[in-house]
Amino acid sequence: MMETIELNNGRPEPFSHVLCGDLAASFPGKVFAVLVTNQYFAPAIRHNEHHKAMIETWFQQGELNGQGMFEQLITYIARPQKSVLNRIKAFKNKHFRGKRVVGMQVRRQMRSRDKSGAGTSA
């Protein structure tokens, strides 16, 4: 069985289960808990005493090799085709070589869409 848990500002109730509780006790009989969220919770769940040891073992080897948790996740989840990687490498060489580059993400909430789609609070 699977439980889908939506985590968002409009419905904060599940956060305590995910971040502080034991998921097996919070959702008994469920084999998988799928977390659907637009919130940045992975570092916090990593420090949850109920799951910390297991999660540490998942990422430990990569971190010893200099790959952080999110670098490992993204390279596992998103594997671009070789042609895309080649285009990225060419862009990087042309525009970034010898320069200091800073990345930034900016979000804008569209309240009417978020209420019905993303679940962000009003």
Secondary structure, DSSP 4 states (H G I P E B T S, - for coil): -EEEEEEBTTB-HHHHHHHTS-HHHHSTT-SEEEEEESS--HHHHHT-TTTHHHHHHHHHHHHHTT--HHHHHHHHH----HHHHHHHHHHHHHHTTTS-----------HHHHHHTT----
